[in-house]
């Protein structure tokens, strides 16, 4: 829903990233949406042409992809790559582009001077924050974050999730966070959808943690130790 922060959890291979790609119309050549609808503000995204989808992508719906370590082109600076995303979808002036990129870097907690750097000069956490800035550059209404903390240590993970939560709180964006970490969802999301073998098996607010019905959800909840509940396997 508008302004909602939804967490989608499930095991590896259950179809979480496939959902993200289907929403944005970037499924691989051997994948297609064979039935059903993807409804966004009154229109079915599955029926749009490539040109129509391009007007929705980035402006309306943006993706923070899995593993930003490999998400940037190594031969262009970060600034050049974010600018390319703007130029593909708008006709902004040079000054407006520069102002927006600087503003976004500030939002994700990065120094402006690092814009001229290349991806290899960034740490994993910095690359992930730059990727978030890139996704937010055209002020989309829906941001899909596909396992945005993969491969990062827990301290940096916390920083990245804090930035995403901050964007949600400050800018009132609808967020879809895809992860397999129940603790992350419990701490950050308004509502939770649990996916198993390609289907949503549970959906709700924090009652999903308190009264899980599906065996997989129970297993996920039991996989995290409780700091206060001692003496339990």
C-alpha positions in Angstrom: 0.0 0.0 0.0 1.0 3.7 -0.3 3.7 4.5 2.3 3.8 0.9 3.6 7.0 -0.9 4.5 6.5 -4.6 3.5 9.0 -7.3 4.3 9.0 -10.4 2.0 10.8 -13.4 3.6 11.4 -16.9 2.4 14.1 -19.5 1.8 16.6 -19.3 -1.0 15.1 -20.3 -4.3 11.5 -19.8 -3.2 10.9 -17.0 -5.8 11.5 -13.7 -3.9 13.9 -12.1 -6.4 11.7 -13.4 -9.2 8.9 -11.4 -7.8 11.1 -8.3 -7.8 12.1 -8.8 -11.4 8.5 -9.5 -12.5 7.4 -6.2 -10.9 10.0 -4.3 -12.9 9.6 -6.3 -16.0 13.2 -7.5 -16.0 12.8 -11.3 -15.9 15.4 -13.2 -17.8 14.6 -14.4 -21.4 13.5 -17.8 -20.1 11.0 -16.3 -17.7 7.6 -14.8 -18.2 4.5 -13.8 -16.3 2.0 -16.5 -17.5 -1.1 -15.5 -15.5 -2.4 -13.0 -13.0 -1.8 -9.2 -12.8 0.7 -6.8 -11.2 -1.4 -3.8 -10.3 0.2 -0.5 -9.8 -1.9 2.7 -9.4 -4.8 1.3 -11.5 -2.7 -0.2 -14.3 -1.6 -3.8 -15.0 2.2 -3.7 -15.4 2.2 -7.0 -17.2 0.3 -5.5 -20.1 2.6 -2.5 -20.7 4.9 -2.3 -23.7 8.7 -1.9 -23.1 8.5 1.8 -23.8 5.6 2.2 -21.4 7.4 0.2 -18.7 10.5 2.4 -19.2 8.4 5.4 -18.2 7.4 3.5 -15.0 10.8 2.1 -14.1 13.0 4.4 -12.0 10.5 7.3 -12.1 7.8 5.3 -10.3 9.3 2.0 -9.3 13.0 1.6 -8.5 15.2 -1.4 -7.6 18.0 -1.7 -5.1 19.5 -4.9 -6.5 21.1 -7.9 -4.7 24.9 -7.6 -4.4 25.8 -4.0 -5.2 29.4 -5.3 -5.3 28.9 -6.2 -8.9 26.1 -3.7 -9.7 28.3 -0.8 -11.0 30.3 -0.6 -14.2 34.0 -0.6 -13.1 35.2 1.9 -15.9 32.9 4.8 -15.0 32.8 7.0 -11.9 29.8 6.6 -9.5 28.6 10.1 -10.5 28.6 9.2 -14.3 26.5 6.1 -13.6 23.9 7.9 -11.5 23.8 10.7 -14.1 23.2 8.1 -16.8 20.1 6.9 -14.9 18.7 10.4 -14.8 19.5 11.1 -18.5 17.8 7.9 -19.6 14.5 9.0 -18.1 14.5 12.8 -18.0 15.7 16.0 -19.8 17.0 17.8 -16.7 19.5 20.6 -17.0 23.2 19.9 -16.0 22.8 22.0 -12.8 19.7 20.1 -11.7 21.3 16.8 -12.3 24.4 17.8 -10.2 22.2 19.2 -7.4 20.1 16.0 -7.2 23.0 13.7 -7.2 24.7 15.7 -4.4 21.4 15.8 -2.4 21.0 12.0 -2.7 24.6 11.3 -1.6 24.0 13.4 1.4 20.8 11.5 2.1 22.6 8.1 2.2 25.5 9.6 4.4 28.2 9.8 1.7 30.7 12.7 1.1 30.2 14.7 -2.1 33.9 14.4 -3.0 33.5 10.6 -3.4 31.2 11.1 -6.4 34.3 11.3 -8.7 35.6 7.9 -7.4 35.3 4.6 -9.2 33.4 1.6 -7.8 36.7 -0.2 -6.8 37.5 2.7 -4.5 34.4 2.1 -2.5 33.9 -0.5 0.3 30.9 -2.9 0.0 28.8 -0.8 2.3 29.6 2.4 0.4 28.7 0.7 -2.9 25.4 -0.4 -1.4 24.6 3.2 -0.2 25.6 4.6 -3.6 23.2 2.0 -5.2 20.4 3.2 -2.9 21.2 6.8 -4.0 20.9 5.7 -7.6 17.6 4.0 -7.0 16.2 7.1 -5.3 17.5 9.7 -7.8 14.1 10.2 -9.6 12.1 10.2 -6.4 10.1 6.9 -7.1 6.9 6.0 -5.2 7.9 2.4 -4.7 11.4 1.1 -3.9 12.1 -2.6 -4.1 15.2 -3.6 -2.1 16.3 -7.2 -3.0 18.4 -8.5 -0.1 20.3 -5.1 0.0 22.7 -6.3 2.8 24.0 -9.5 1.2 27.7 -10.0 1.7 28.1 -7.2 4.3 29.1 -7.5 7.9 26.4 -7.0 10.6 27.5 -3.5 11.5 27.4 -2.3 7.9 24.1 -4.2 7.4 22.6 -2.2 10.3 23.8 1.1 8.7 22.3 0.2 5.3 18.9 -0.9 6.8 18.9 2.3 8.9 19.3 4.3 5.8 16.5 2.5 4.0 14.2 2.9 7.1 15.1 6.6 7.2 14.1 7.0 3.5 10.8 5.3 4.3 10.1 7.5 7.3 11.3 10.8 5.9 10.0 10.5 2.4 6.9 8.3 3.0 7.8 5.9 0.2 6.3 2.5 -0.2 9.1 -0.1 0.4 9.4 -3.8 -0.4 12.3 -5.4 1.5 13.2 -8.9 0.3 15.2 -10.9 2.7 15.5 -14.3 4.5 16.2 -12.6 7.8 13.2 -12.6 10.1 15.0 -10.3 12.7 15.5 -7.6 10.0 11.8 -7.7 9.1 10.7 -7.7 12.7 12.8 -4.6 13.4 12.0 -2.6 10.2 8.8 -3.5 8.5 5.1 -2.7 9.0 3.8 -5.9 7.5 5.3 -9.3 6.7 4.6 -11.7 3.8 6.2 -15.2 4.2 6.9 -17.0 0.9 7.4 -20.8 0.6 7.9 -22.8 -2.6 6.7 -19.9 -4.9 3.6 -18.9 -2.9 2.7 -16.5 -0.1 1.8 -18.8 2.8 1.3 -16.1 5.5 0.7 -12.4 5.5 0.1 -9.9 8.4 1.6 -7.6 10.9 3.7 -8.6 13.9 1.1 -11.3 14.8 3.0 -13.4 12.2 5.9 -13.7 14.7 3.7 -14.1 17.7 1.3 -16.7 16.2 2.8 -18.3 13.2 0.7 -20.9 11.5 2.8 -22.3 8.7 5.6 -24.8 9.6 8.1 -22.8 7.6 7.3 -19.6 9.5 7.6 -21.5 12.8 11.0 -22.7 11.7 12.1 -19.2 10.7 11.0 -17.8 14.1 12.7 -20.6 16.0 15.9 -20.1 14.1 16.7 -16.9 16.0 17.8 -17.2 19.7 15.8 -15.1 22.2 18.1 -13.1 24.5 15.7 -13.4 27.4 14.3 -16.9 27.0 17.1 -19.0 28.4 17.2 -22.8 28.8 15.4 -23.5 25.5 17.0 -25.4 22.6 
